[in-house]
């Protein structure tokens, strides 16, 4: 990345595994929407950090949703991971040394390593990661599915943060990747009435197939539809997964004493109806990121409980295709993509 909006594929030295590290041959990688927004220079979270890095020169940026095969392990790598294993990796690695980590609050670590953000990621043929972040991919899960597991892990974290109770009514604002995954998690979890709003007809249909009871066009009166479906009460839990100024809508659709989960990555100074939130006793939470649920997410996919393949509509071949994958993921509507464009670098079944 030579500047905002200026990304290219270039030759770089092969990574070497140091103590506690692993080198992974990347079999499949997909850009995230957040990465595409940051590459374009949008002022969302991490923008100032990336701008500071770019001021010092070109940056190897992006690539935290991937799957591959372990090529090499450095000394001190944890037991349970071997060369040749098929893996993905948790994107966030707390430092393990600060006061928060020592107090068993790793999610409060002020300086975690974030794959593709604080250092080079998997937009490459090989990626260097902390070996402790590796997660083995179970048999029967494809490289494409494993590369798409991080957003599902995020959805699981979101439902944990909301503490959805049996029978709770759930509204998911946004029918993109996170919206569809939240729909599936809600349907297979404790939720009762599951409602989804979205702009794209194709994605609304996908949300319906994913188990939504009520699917609404986002250009309509979503608030009125939600209130009608809940007897005028509002949704117990609202997952805001659209990011296009829909936090206000979430605050209008949630019941008194309900919960809003902020799934979207918002600008630093996004507006919020604070008076309404306080007056109605609404709780706002943000799902944690990091490990703890990747293994569970992979099991859900292996068992067929969650379908991530339905979100994979565009697959490209070779590391040289990464700029095209970024363009497709950045403007999915233009390209007719349902989710991020994936890039296949090699077939790990043939390489086995």
VODRENMAR-523981 format. One record per residue (C-alpha): residue number from 1; residue in three letters; chain; x, y, z. Coordinates in Angstrom, 3 decimals, padded with zeros to 6 digits, m for minus. Example, Ala and Ser with C-alpha at 12.3 -4.5 7.8 and 13.67 -1.06 7.14 Angstrom:
// VODRENMAR-523981
1  ALA  A  012.300  m004.500  007.800
2  SER  A  013.670  m001.060  007.140
// end
This chain:
// VODRENMAR-523981
1  UNK  A  000.000  000.000  000.000
2  UNK  A  001.749  003.150  m001.256
3  UNK  A  m001.030  005.510  m000.268
4  UNK  A  m004.768  005.614  000.229
5  UNK  A  m006.358  004.149  m002.883
6  UNK  A  m002.989  002.969  m004.187
7  UNK  A  m002.341  m000.738  m003.617
8  UNK  A  m000.173  m003.064  m005.709
9  UNK  A  001.329  m006.544  m005.636
10  UNK  A  005.115  m006.514  m005.256
11  UNK  A  007.932  m008.950  m004.477
12  UNK  A  009.006  m008.972  m000.817
13  UNK  A  011.402  m011.215  001.130
14  UNK  A  010.009  m014.537  002.356
15  UNK  A  009.126  m014.412  006.069
16  UNK  A  011.218  m016.381  008.554
17  UNK  A  009.724  m017.860  011.730
18  UNK  A  011.320  m016.538  014.905
19  UNK  A  010.676  m017.718  018.471
20  UNK  A  006.975  m018.463  018.985
21  UNK  A  006.140  m017.713  015.344
22  UNK  A  004.868  m019.669  012.365
23  UNK  A  005.054  m019.207  008.601
24  UNK  A  001.892  m020.245  006.755
25  UNK  A  001.478  m020.812  003.022
26  UNK  A  m001.721  m018.956  002.160
27  UNK  A  m004.214  m021.172  000.307
28  UNK  A  m007.170  m018.758  000.295
29  UNK  A  m007.701  m015.180  001.481
30  UNK  A  m010.540  m012.695  001.353
31  UNK  A  m010.564  m008.939  001.992
32  UNK  A  m012.834  m007.585  004.679
33  UNK  A  m015.082  m004.581  004.106
34  UNK  A  m013.197  m002.768  006.876
35  UNK  A  m009.889  m003.325  005.092
36  UNK  A  m011.357  m001.993  001.846
37  UNK  A  m012.655  001.117  003.614
38  UNK  A  m009.280  001.740  005.219
39  UNK  A  m007.449  001.215  001.937
40  UNK  A  m009.715  003.828  000.374
41  UNK  A  m008.863  006.296  003.151
42  UNK  A  m012.210  006.427  004.935
43  UNK  A  m011.900  007.926  008.449
44  UNK  A  m013.016  004.884  010.425
45  UNK  A  m011.300  003.200  013.356
46  UNK  A  m007.576  002.510  012.701
47  UNK  A  m007.436  005.220  010.005
48  UNK  A  m005.099  007.482  011.984
49  UNK  A  m002.792  004.551  012.793
50  UNK  A  m002.618  003.570  009.132
51  UNK  A  m002.068  007.166  008.033
52  UNK  A  000.863  007.467  010.434
53  UNK  A  002.414  004.285  009.050
54  UNK  A  001.941  005.456  005.461
55  UNK  A  003.662  008.728  006.286
56  UNK  A  006.833  006.686  006.844
57  UNK  A  006.609  004.845  003.514
58  UNK  A  004.801  001.952  001.794
59  UNK  A  002.947  m000.423  004.108
60  UNK  A  002.138  m004.115  003.805
61  UNK  A  m001.461  m003.959  004.907
62  UNK  A  m004.508  m006.237  005.117
63  UNK  A  m005.303  m009.916  004.996
64  UNK  A  m006.654  m011.272  008.277
65  UNK  A  m009.323  m013.596  006.849
66  UNK  A  m007.437  m016.541  005.382
67  UNK  A  m006.628  m020.231  005.474
68  UNK  A  m003.390  m022.027  004.704
69  UNK  A  m000.875  m024.727  005.532
70  UNK  A  001.886  m024.408  008.132
71  UNK  A  005.245  m024.211  006.356
72  UNK  A  007.586  m023.601  009.303
73  UNK  A  007.517  m023.217  013.084
74  UNK  A  009.993  m021.225  015.142
75  UNK  A  011.403  m022.401  018.471
76  UNK  A  008.967  m022.294  021.356
77  UNK  A  005.846  m022.808  019.249
78  UNK  A  003.008  m024.295  021.314
79  UNK  A  002.227  m028.003  021.204
80  UNK  A  m000.630  m029.140  019.006
81  UNK  A  000.430  m027.380  015.796
82  UNK  A  002.703  m029.114  013.299
83  UNK  A  004.216  m028.342  009.924
84  UNK  A  001.702  m029.405  007.283
85  UNK  A  m001.383  m028.630  009.386
86  UNK  A  m004.265  m026.833  007.722
87  UNK  A  m004.964  m023.707  009.734
88  UNK  A  m006.487  m020.301  010.025
89  UNK  A  m005.506  m017.729  012.636
90  UNK  A  m007.157  m015.484  015.194
91  UNK  A  m006.551  m011.957  013.970
92  UNK  A  m005.880  m010.318  017.352
93  UNK  A  m003.052  m011.354  019.676
94  UNK  A  m002.881  m009.549  023.054
95  UNK  A  000.642  m008.783  024.211
96  UNK  A  000.385  m011.005  027.307
97  UNK  A  002.618  m008.669  029.312
98  UNK  A  000.637  m005.506  030.133
99  UNK  A  m001.439  m004.907  033.278
100  UNK  A  m004.682  m005.813  031.492
101  UNK  A  m003.314  m009.113  030.194
102  UNK  A  m001.814  m009.989  033.575
103  UNK  A  m005.214  m009.314  035.151
104  UNK  A  m006.855  m011.779  032.732
105  UNK  A  m008.475  m009.002  030.672
106  UNK  A  m006.733  m009.534  027.324
107  UNK  A  m009.466  m007.682  025.440
108  UNK  A  m008.349  m004.519  027.252
109  UNK  A  m004.761  m004.909  026.021
110  UNK  A  m003.625  m001.484  024.781
111  UNK  A  m001.147  m002.831  022.233
112  UNK  A  m002.320  m006.099  020.683
113  UNK  A  m000.830  m007.387  017.450
114  UNK  A  m003.550  m007.318  014.779
115  UNK  A  m002.855  m009.367  011.667
116  UNK  A  m002.650  m007.173  008.585
117  UNK  A  m003.046  m003.964  010.615
118  UNK  A  m000.064  m003.700  012.952
119  UNK  A  002.058  m005.865  010.651
120  UNK  A  001.938  m007.718  007.329
121  UNK  A  m001.075  m009.948  006.771
122  UNK  A  m002.178  m012.706  004.437
123  UNK  A  m002.469  m010.631  001.260
124  UNK  A  000.614  m012.613  000.267
125  UNK  A  001.797  m016.082  m000.677
126  UNK  A  003.179  m016.565  002.843
127  UNK  A  002.253  m014.944  006.152
128  UNK  A  004.080  m014.771  009.487
129  UNK  A  001.839  m015.124  012.557
130  UNK  A  002.238  m015.764  016.279
131  UNK  A  001.997  m019.550  016.513
132  UNK  A  m000.344  m019.265  019.501
133  UNK  A  m002.993  m017.656  017.258
134  UNK  A  m003.196  m020.628  014.870
135  UNK  A  m006.373  m022.697  014.815
136  UNK  A  m006.452  m026.080  013.119
137  UNK  A  m009.110  m026.525  010.446
138  UNK  A  m011.110  m029.733  010.934
139  UNK  A  m011.546  m032.323  008.219
140  UNK  A  m014.364  m031.552  005.837
141  UNK  A  m013.946  m027.767  006.014
142  UNK  A  m012.633  m026.269  002.783
143  UNK  A  m010.012  m023.553  002.491
144  UNK  A  m012.719  m021.176  001.216
145  UNK  A  m014.896  m021.882  004.252
146  UNK  A  m011.983  m021.533  006.667
147  UNK  A  m010.992  m018.199  005.098
148  UNK  A  m014.535  m016.976  005.786
149  UNK  A  m014.594  m018.061  009.441
150  UNK  A  m013.465  m014.808  011.104
151  UNK  A  m016.734  m012.923  010.403
152  UNK  A  m018.686  m015.879  011.814
153  UNK  A  m016.533  m015.748  014.932
154  UNK  A  m017.410  m012.055  015.158
155  UNK  A  m021.124  m012.880  014.928
156  UNK  A  m020.768  m015.416  017.733
157  UNK  A  m018.999  m012.806  019.860
158  UNK  A  m021.851  m010.387  019.131
159  UNK  A  m024.532  m012.766  020.344
160  UNK  A  m022.491  m013.531  023.443
161  UNK  A  m022.147  m009.806  024.165
162  UNK  A  m025.918  m009.357  023.796
163  UNK  A  m026.696  m012.376  026.007
164  UNK  A  m029.691  m013.253  023.829
165  UNK  A  m032.256  m015.035  026.000
166  UNK  A  m034.547  m017.844  024.816
167  UNK  A  m037.337  m016.367  022.735
168  UNK  A  m035.853  m012.862  022.487
169  UNK  A  m036.903  m010.863  019.446
170  UNK  A  m033.907  m009.871  017.340
171  UNK  A  m033.577  m007.185  014.666
172  UNK  A  m030.571  m007.263  012.353
173  UNK  A  m030.041  m004.011  010.445
174  UNK  A  m028.091  m004.865  007.299
175  UNK  A  m028.293  m007.992  005.154
176  UNK  A  m024.630  m008.142  004.140
177  UNK  A  m022.119  m010.730  005.295
178  UNK  A  m022.438  m009.903  008.989
179  UNK  A  m026.207  m009.562  008.717
180  UNK  A  m026.642  m013.003  007.152
181  UNK  A  m024.236  m014.615  009.616
182  UNK  A  m026.004  m012.981  012.577
183  UNK  A  m029.276  m014.281  011.163
184  UNK  A  m027.970  m017.837  011.078
185  UNK  A  m026.504  m017.602  014.576
186  UNK  A  m029.792  m016.184  015.898
187  UNK  A  m031.817  m018.885  014.158
188  UNK  A  m029.693  m021.705  015.585
189  UNK  A  m029.417  m020.069  019.001
190  UNK  A  m031.898  m018.798  021.539
191  UNK  A  m033.683  m016.140  019.480
192  UNK  A  m037.408  m016.154  018.860
193  UNK  A  m038.610  m013.678  016.223
194  UNK  A  m035.750  m012.824  013.839
195  UNK  A  m036.141  m009.689  011.695
196  UNK  A  m033.723  m008.413  009.038
197  UNK  A  m033.665  m005.204  006.998
198  UNK  A  m031.521  m004.704  003.900
199  UNK  A  m031.249  m002.711  000.690
200  UNK  A  m030.272  m005.453  m001.760
201  UNK  A  m033.071  m007.740  m002.941
202  UNK  A  m030.609  m010.602  m003.460
203  UNK  A  m029.252  m010.247  000.063
204  UNK  A  m032.742  m009.980  001.546
205  UNK  A  m033.568  m013.266  m000.154
206  UNK  A  m030.384  m014.713  001.335
207  UNK  A  m031.437  m013.527  004.804
208  UNK  A  m034.787  m015.207  004.326
209  UNK  A  m033.135  m018.484  003.402
210  UNK  A  m030.851  m018.060  006.424
211  UNK  A  m033.896  m018.209  008.700
212  UNK  A  m035.270  m014.682  009.127
213  UNK  A  m038.966  m014.611  010.025
214  UNK  A  m039.476  m011.068  008.725
215  UNK  A  m037.370  m009.503  005.961
216  UNK  A  m037.802  m005.793  005.244
217  UNK  A  m036.637  m003.446  002.514
218  UNK  A  m034.417  m000.850  004.184
219  UNK  A  m035.933  001.933  002.084
220  UNK  A  m039.327  001.284  003.698
221  UNK  A  m040.551  002.119  007.196
222  UNK  A  m038.497  m000.398  009.144
223  UNK  A  m039.429  001.081  012.506
224  UNK  A  m043.159  000.713  011.836
225  UNK  A  m042.701  m002.876  010.658
226  UNK  A  m040.667  m003.811  013.745
227  UNK  A  m043.168  m002.238  016.125
228  UNK  A  m046.043  m003.993  014.358
229  UNK  A  m044.266  m007.353  014.579
230  UNK  A  m043.497  m006.923  018.291
231  UNK  A  m046.848  m005.574  019.452
232  UNK  A  m045.526  m002.030  019.738
233  UNK  A  m042.738  m003.012  022.129
234  UNK  A  m039.675  m003.059  019.875
235  UNK  A  m036.930  m005.650  019.486
236  UNK  A  m035.210  m007.064  022.556
237  UNK  A  m031.842  m006.972  020.776
238  UNK  A  m030.777  m004.980  017.713
239  UNK  A  m027.606  m005.825  015.785
240  UNK  A  m026.501  m002.749  013.793
241  UNK  A  m024.625  m004.273  010.861
242  UNK  A  m025.199  m001.720  008.098
243  UNK  A  m023.057  001.211  009.174
244  UNK  A  m024.753  003.700  006.861
245  UNK  A  m026.111  006.038  009.526
246  UNK  A  m028.423  003.382  010.951
247  UNK  A  m027.578  003.742  014.644
248  UNK  A  m030.473  006.202  014.998
249  UNK  A  m032.801  003.588  013.485
250  UNK  A  m031.489  000.966  015.898
251  UNK  A  m032.276  003.264  018.828
252  UNK  A  m035.852  003.723  017.570
253  UNK  A  m036.445  000.017  017.024
254  UNK  A  m035.107  m001.416  020.281
255  UNK  A  m037.438  m001.792  023.244
256  UNK  A  m037.035  000.046  026.539
257  UNK  A  m034.279  m001.647  028.471
258  UNK  A  m033.129  m003.488  025.357
259  UNK  A  m029.676  m003.906  023.865
260  UNK  A  m027.987  m002.577  020.741
261  UNK  A  m024.903  m004.395  019.476
262  UNK  A  m022.631  m002.236  017.330
263  UNK  A  m021.341  m004.609  014.676
264  UNK  A  m020.349  m001.965  012.111
265  UNK  A  m017.034  m000.162  012.177
266  UNK  A  m018.051  003.490  012.465
267  UNK  A  m016.211  006.805  012.058
268  UNK  A  m014.517  008.183  015.161
269  UNK  A  m017.163  010.890  015.547
270  UNK  A  m020.356  009.089  014.516
271  UNK  A  m023.494  010.628  015.980
272  UNK  A  m025.550  008.869  018.641
273  UNK  A  m028.979  009.746  020.148
274  UNK  A  m027.618  009.800  023.683
275  UNK  A  m030.702  011.360  025.290
276  UNK  A  m032.956  008.660  023.848
277  UNK  A  m030.566  005.911  024.895
278  UNK  A  m030.484  007.189  028.454
279  UNK  A  m034.198  007.918  028.763
280  UNK  A  m035.117  004.441  027.518
281  UNK  A  m032.407  002.623  029.483
282  UNK  A  m030.850  001.102  026.367
283  UNK  A  m027.565  m000.786  026.646
284  UNK  A  m025.025  m000.405  023.833
285  UNK  A  m022.300  m003.037  023.532
286  UNK  A  m019.576  m003.875  021.055
287  UNK  A  m018.621  m007.509  020.400
288  UNK  A  m015.141  m008.518  021.413
289  UNK  A  m012.681  m009.678  018.817
290  UNK  A  m010.022  m012.321  019.090
291  UNK  A  m009.891  m015.956  020.008
292  UNK  A  m012.055  m018.333  021.971
293  UNK  A  m014.731  m019.042  019.381
294  UNK  A  m012.850  m019.875  016.178
295  UNK  A  m012.887  m023.587  017.008
296  UNK  A  m016.634  m023.425  017.684
297  UNK  A  m017.260  m021.470  014.478
298  UNK  A  m015.340  m024.081  012.479
299  UNK  A  m017.367  m026.873  014.114
300  UNK  A  m020.619  m025.123  013.177
301  UNK  A  m019.494  m025.016  009.551
302  UNK  A  m018.225  m028.615  009.614
303  UNK  A  m021.594  m029.820  010.948
304  UNK  A  m023.534  m027.769  008.419
305  UNK  A  m025.240  m025.659  011.096
306  UNK  A  m023.980  m022.433  009.500
307  UNK  A  m023.605  m021.927  005.751
308  UNK  A  m020.749  m019.595  004.792
309  UNK  A  m020.633  m020.850  001.197
310  UNK  A  m023.807  m018.888  000.419
311  UNK  A  m021.789  m015.676  000.831
312  UNK  A  m018.994  m016.715  m001.560
313  UNK  A  m020.000  m015.632  m005.061
314  UNK  A  m016.693  m014.437  m006.583
315  UNK  A  m013.465  m016.469  m006.569
316  UNK  A  m010.262  m015.365  m008.260
317  UNK  A  m006.939  m017.141  m008.736
318  UNK  A  m003.392  m016.061  m007.884
319  UNK  A  m001.893  m013.402  m005.671
320  UNK  A  m001.906  m010.982  m008.621
321  UNK  A  m005.725  m010.952  m008.405
322  UNK  A  m005.745  m009.265  m004.979
323  UNK  A  m006.324  m005.708  m006.305
324  UNK  A  m009.335  m006.986  m008.278
325  UNK  A  m010.643  m008.763  m005.184
326  UNK  A  m010.360  m005.513  m003.244
327  UNK  A  m012.306  m003.659  m005.929
328  UNK  A  m015.097  m006.262  m005.948
329  UNK  A  m015.362  m006.327  m002.170
330  UNK  A  m015.359  m002.536  m001.990
331  UNK  A  m018.267  m002.235  m004.452
332  UNK  A  m020.184  m005.504  m004.180
333  UNK  A  m023.338  m004.051  m005.669
334  UNK  A  m021.570  m003.051  m008.876
335  UNK  A  m020.096  m006.528  m009.315
336  UNK  A  m023.109  m008.450  m008.061
337  UNK  A  m021.111  m009.982  m005.213
338  UNK  A  m022.858  m011.364  m002.149
339  UNK  A  m019.738  m011.287  000.024
340  UNK  A  m016.013  m010.621  m000.211
341  UNK  A  m014.225  m011.840  m003.321
342  UNK  A  m011.939  m014.709  m002.407
343  UNK  A  m008.495  m015.312  m003.895
344  UNK  A  m007.228  m018.882  m004.204
345  UNK  A  m003.437  m019.217  m004.182
346  UNK  A  m003.178  m023.010  m004.235
347  UNK  A  m005.371  m026.096  m003.775
348  UNK  A  m004.468  m027.529  m000.405
349  UNK  A  m006.121  m030.851  m001.290
350  UNK  A  m003.796  m031.357  m004.270
351  UNK  A  m000.825  m030.145  m002.256
352  UNK  A  m001.485  m032.651  000.536
// end
